[in-house]
Amino acid sequence: MIFTALLFGSLLWGCFDYAIDEDGLLVSEDGGCYVLNFDLIDTDQKTVKSSVYPPVIDTTSCTIDIYVVYGAVLDNVYPRFSLYLNCKLEPKITGRMDLSDMQPRQWDVISGNRKVRKTYTVYFHEEEHIK
């Protein structure tokens, strides 16, 4: 009986091979570290990114160029990153931000194994006004 309980316990424990970090996120063996997509969401839960110019994400130079629609109000937007498997972002985005100054911002992307860190710079552009 005791042997069966120990065997079952060891089998069950073997199912949990990966650790959980301080944010409750899975720590894996994967060293991949990059951004898949970037968006800006306004207060109406709609994107303000341009439909004419999609975001350009350069994983080699770690830059993101995003065009927003002409006249978009950027004083209360939520930046939304889509990251590679089990990656995390620092600093954490905890709410809406004022990006109305259109100045570049930086975030670090940290790999699933927490051993690789890449700093991404996001550049904001406004699409041209069409008369």
N, C-alpha and C positions, 0 to 999 in steps of 0.2 A: 504494500500500500504506500509506504513512504517512498519507495523507489519510483513508483508510478507518478506520484506527485512531483518528485524532483525532476523526472524526465519531462513531464508536461510543462513544468515551470521553465526548464531550460529551453524547450522548443518555443514556448511563448516569448521568452526574452530574446531569442534569436531573430524574431520578427522586427525588432526595433534596433536596426543596425546604425541608424543615423541619429545624431544629436540634434537638439533644439537649441537655438541661440537665445540671447536675452530678450529678443523681440518676439519669441514664440515661432520663429521661422526655422524651417528645416536646413540643417547644415549637411551638404552632400560632398561627394568627392569631386564634383565637377568644377573646373577652374575657368569655365566660360564666363565672360564678364562684359556685357554690352547691352545697349539700349535697342529695343525692337521698334518702338513707336513713341511719339510724343504728341500731346494734345493740350489745348488750353480750353477749359470749360467755364462758361460765364454763369451768372446767377440764375439764368433760365435753364440750366443744365444742357446747354447747347454749345457746340464747338465754335470758337472764334477763328480757327485756322482757315486759311484760304483754301477754297476748292480748286483754284487755278494752279497754285504752287504747293505741291505736297511737301511735307517736312523732308529735309535732306539730312540724313543721319550718317555721318562718316565715322565708322568704328575704328578706323586707323588713326585719324587725327583727334578722335574723341570730341567732335563738334556736332551740334545740331543747329540747323538754320530753319526757322519756322516763320512763315509769312502769315500775318493775320489779315482779316478782311479790312478794307478801308473804313475808318471811322469806328472800329471796335473799341469798346470801353474796357480797358485793362486794369482798372483800379481794384477789381474784386474778382479775380479769376483763380481757377484751381488748375495748377499744372499736373498733368497725368502722364506718368511714364509707364511704358510696358517694358519689362526687363526680361532678360534671358533667364532660364530655369533656375530657381532658388537664389537669384541675386537679390540684393537689397540696396537701398538708397540712403545716402547721408548728405546733407542733413535730411531728416525725415520731413515729408510734407504733411503738416498737421492741419492744414486748412487753406483758406483762400489767401491770395497774395496780391499786393499792389505791384504790377509790372508796367505801369503806365509810363515810366521813364524810359522804357525800351532798352535799358542797359543789359549787357550780357550777364547771365547768372551761371553759377557753377554748382554741380552736384557730383558726388562720388558714387560710382557704382561698385559694389563689392560682390565678388564672385560667391557661388554657392558653397565653396570650401573655405571661404573667408580669408584666402591667402592672396588674392589679386584685387587691387583697387585701382580704378581708372577714373580720372577726373574729366567729366564732360562739361563743356561750355556750351550754353544755349544762347544763340543770337536771335534776336527778335527783329522782324522786318514788317513793314506795312505794305500791302499790295498797292499798286498804283491806282489812283482815282481815274475812273473812266468817265469821260464827260458825255 
